[in-house]
Each structure stands twice: as C-alpha cells, then as structure tokens.
Amino acid sequence: MPCVPSPTAGNFPKIDQGVIEATTVPLPPLEEQTVIAQSLRHIDRKIMAATTRKNALDVLFRTLLHHLMTGKVRVNELEFPAMKKGSP
C-alpha cells in the first residue's frame, strides 16, 4: 500500500487511518528502552532541581529588592564577605 496522502481543502494533506495502521515503527530492544527511560528520568530530576533553585533565587531577589526599595535594608549596611576592603 503506497503511503500517499490524499488532498484536503486545507494546507495539510489527509492521511488515511489504514496508512497509519500499516506503518511500522522500529523500537529499540527493551534493555535499551529501559536505559533511555532512566536517563530521561535523571534529566527530569535535574530540570526540576534547577527550576526549584531558580524559583528560590527569584523570590530571594524580589524580597531583597523590596527591602532595598522600602528602606528596610540600606546598601551601606550590607556586608559582602567576598569583597575585601581596599580591593577594586
């Protein structure tokens, strides 16, 4: 059965259900699928951790900015341990 889509009124051709059902999709062996799934779960956990960290930093930034703008914290009162006196 040739895989030729039939024309439709829109820009996208119509694909018959029979063509879809006759199409074979190669799958990797089950062991390889398991390794792929584990890798994707690991990546998802890293994405969630990075998103959580970013959200926490966004909240911290907004809170600090609010305190600075309302005068609750003054810039001259902030301590920056990484910056030594006399360094540029």
Backbone as CSV, one residue per row, in Angstrom:
resi,resn,N_x,N_y,N_z,CA_x,CA_y,CA_z,C_x,C_y,C_z
1,MET,0.858,-1.182,0.000,0.000,0.000,0.000,0.902,1.242,0.000
2,PRO,0.816,2.080,-0.996,1.656,3.271,-1.038,1.230,4.275,0.020
3,CYS,2.187,4.993,0.542,1.932,5.982,1.586,1.761,7.349,0.944
4,VAL,0.655,7.514,0.227,0.388,8.771,-0.466,-0.801,9.445,0.197
5,PRO,-0.597,10.626,0.778,-1.708,11.318,1.422,-2.684,11.850,0.386
6,SER,-3.960,11.858,0.746,-4.975,12.398,-0.166,-5.147,13.883,0.110
7,PRO,-5.480,14.658,-0.918,-5.604,16.110,-0.726,-6.832,16.473,0.109
8,THR,-6.745,17.610,0.797,-7.866,18.145,1.561,-8.027,19.609,1.206
9,ALA,-9.033,20.234,1.798,-9.305,21.639,1.495,-8.273,22.563,2.139
10,GLY,-7.630,22.118,3.217,-6.650,22.958,3.911,-5.257,22.774,3.349
11,ASN,-4.293,23.270,4.081,-2.895,23.165,3.677,-2.285,21.813,4.007
12,PHE,-2.898,21.076,4.925,-2.333,19.816,5.361,-3.019,18.653,4.657
13,PRO,-2.236,17.731,4.120,-2.847,16.570,3.467,-3.454,15.631,4.496
14,LYS,-4.441,14.877,4.066,-5.115,13.919,4.939,-4.417,12.577,4.787
15,ILE,-4.124,11.927,5.909,-3.525,10.600,5.871,-4.581,9.618,6.352
16,ASP,-4.860,8.624,5.540,-5.875,7.635,5.893,-5.435,6.806,7.094
17,GLN,-6.390,6.351,7.883,-6.087,5.547,9.063,-5.401,4.252,8.655
18,GLY,-5.770,3.697,7.517,-5.144,2.462,7.040,-3.658,2.629,6.802
19,VAL,-3.251,3.806,6.305,-1.832,4.086,6.082,-1.102,4.120,7.419
20,ILE,-1.721,4.754,8.415,-1.101,4.838,9.750,-0.985,3.445,10.360
21,GLU,-2.045,2.642,10.258,-2.033,1.298,10.836,-1.021,0.396,10.138
22,ALA,-0.766,0.616,8.861,0.169,-0.226,8.110,1.617,0.192,8.319
23,THR,1.837,1.352,8.923,3.189,1.848,9.125,3.819,1.147,10.322
24,THR,5.015,0.629,10.119,5.735,0.002,11.231,6.737,0.998,11.801
25,VAL,6.832,0.994,13.100,7.751,1.888,13.793,8.781,1.013,14.506
26,PRO,10.040,1.134,14.134,11.054,0.298,14.791,11.282,0.750,16.231
27,LEU,11.399,-0.205,17.130,11.647,0.083,18.535,12.981,-0.530,18.943
28,PRO,13.722,0.168,19.810,14.965,-0.432,20.312,14.619,-1.592,21.255
29,PRO,15.575,-2.459,21.529,15.329,-3.559,22.465,14.906,-3.025,23.837
30,LEU,14.204,-3.860,24.595,13.669,-3.455,25.896,14.763,-2.947,26.836
31,GLU,15.928,-3.576,26.834,17.033,-3.114,27.681,17.420,-1.677,27.348
32,GLU,17.520,-1.394,26.057,17.892,-0.043,25.620,16.787,0.958,25.967
33,GLN,15.526,0.532,25.842,14.410,1.409,26.213,14.481,1.746,27.699
34,THR,14.853,0.762,28.519,14.965,0.977,29.963,16.070,1.987,30.267
35,VAL,17.210,1.852,29.597,18.322,2.785,29.804,17.897,4.192,29.382
36,ILE,17.206,4.300,28.267,16.732,5.602,27.785,15.771,6.214,28.801
37,ALA,14.829,5.411,29.302,13.855,5.908,30.278,14.543,6.375,31.556
38,GLN,15.550,5.620,32.028,16.284,6.019,33.230,17.030,7.334,32.999
39,SER,17.621,7.477,31.829,18.337,8.716,31.507,17.376,9.902,31.488
40,LEU,16.222,9.706,30.901,15.237,10.795,30.830,14.713,11.162,32.218
41,ARG,14.510,10.151,33.078,14.077,10.444,34.453,15.155,11.243,35.188
42,HIS,16.420,10.880,34.987,17.529,11.595,35.613,17.556,13.053,35.127
43,ILE,17.381,13.253,33.855,17.359,14.610,33.291,16.174,15.396,33.846
44,ASP,15.014,14.741,33.959,13.831,15.413,34.527,14.100,15.870,35.961
45,ARG,14.771,15.016,36.753,15.093,15.401,38.138,16.035,16.603,38.159
46,LYS,17.020,16.621,37.265,17.939,17.762,37.199,17.202,19.035,36.799
47,ILE,16.274,18.928,35.859,15.487,20.091,35.434,14.641,20.599,36.595
48,MET,14.005,19.681,37.322,13.174,20.092,38.460,14.019,20.766,39.536
49,ALA,15.211,20.234,39.802,16.092,20.838,40.811,16.528,22.234,40.373
50,ALA,16.887,22.378,39.104,17.308,23.692,38.597,16.150,24.683,38.625
51,THR,14.955,24.226,38.295,13.771,25.097,38.315,13.464,25.535,39.738
52,THR,13.545,24.606,40.682,13.300,24.936,42.089,14.316,25.959,42.583
53,ARG,15.586,25.753,42.234,16.638,26.693,42.642,16.407,28.069,42.030
54,LYS,16.063,28.097,40.755,15.808,29.374,40.079,14.643,30.104,40.736
55,ASN,13.563,29.376,41.033,12.403,30.000,41.677,12.774,30.559,43.051
56,ALA,13.585,29.821,43.804,14.002,30.300,45.127,14.859,31.554,44.995
57,LEU,15.754,31.576,44.018,16.588,32.762,43.811,15.751,33.954,43.342
58,ASP,14.724,33.699,42.530,13.833,34.777,42.096,13.105,35.395,43.294
59,VAL,12.615,34.534,44.188,11.925,35.028,45.387,12.893,35.811,46.256
60,LEU,14.103,35.285,46.442,15.113,35.981,47.240,15.435,37.340,46.636
61,PHE,15.608,37.392,45.316,15.907,38.651,44.640,14.773,39.659,44.845
62,ARG,13.523,39.211,44.622,12.384,40.128,44.775,12.259,40.621,46.208
63,THR,12.517,39.736,47.169,12.446,40.131,48.574,13.529,41.156,48.902
64,LEU,14.752,40.892,48.471,15.845,41.832,48.717,15.579,43.167,48.033
65,LEU,15.102,43.118,46.815,14.793,44.348,46.093,13.706,45.145,46.822
66,HIS,12.687,44.442,47.319,11.618,45.113,48.068,12.185,45.777,49.326
67,HIS,13.046,45.046,50.059,13.642,45.609,51.274,14.522,46.821,50.965
68,LEU,15.244,46.751,49.854,16.080,47.892,49.469,15.222,49.090,49.075
69,MET,14.171,48.859,48.333,13.326,49.965,47.849,12.491,50.593,48.964
70,THR,12.133,49.807,49.972,11.338,50.358,51.075,12.206,50.919,52.185
71,GLY,13.517,50.757,52.073,14.421,51.299,53.080,14.609,50.406,54.283
72,LYS,14.048,49.186,54.264,14.245,48.270,55.387,15.697,47.843,55.479
73,VAL,16.368,47.819,54.345,17.789,47.476,54.294,18.480,48.581,53.516
74,ARG,19.579,49.053,54.043,20.367,50.081,53.366,21.572,49.418,52.710
75,VAL,21.960,49.930,51.564,23.090,49.369,50.829,24.360,49.460,51.650
76,ASN,24.534,50.551,52.369,25.756,50.703,53.168,25.779,49.762,54.371
77,GLU,24.658,49.133,54.697,24.598,48.186,55.806,24.891,46.754,55.353
78,LEU,24.910,46.527,54.060,25.143,45.186,53.547,26.614,44.825,53.670
79,GLU,26.857,43.569,54.016,28.222,43.081,54.106,28.466,42.116,52.961
80,PHE,29.596,42.281,52.319,29.985,41.398,51.236,31.303,40.748,51.619
81,PRO,31.257,39.576,52.235,32.487,38.940,52.704,33.475,38.636,51.574
82,ALA,33.011,38.463,50.368,33.896,38.151,49.254,34.717,39.370,48.846
83,MET,34.213,40.556,49.181,34.915,41.780,48.821,35.737,42.259,50.014
84,LYS,37.013,42.393,49.815,37.902,42.850,50.896,38.053,44.369,50.782
85,LYS,38.252,45.002,51.919,38.476,46.444,51.899,39.764,46.752,51.157
86,GLY,39.695,47.765,50.333,40.866,48.182,49.598,40.998,47.504,48.252
87,SER,40.150,46.509,47.956,40.227,45.881,46.629,39.262,46.611,45.700
88,PRO,39.553,46.615,44.403,38.710,47.377,43.474,37.321,46.815,43.323
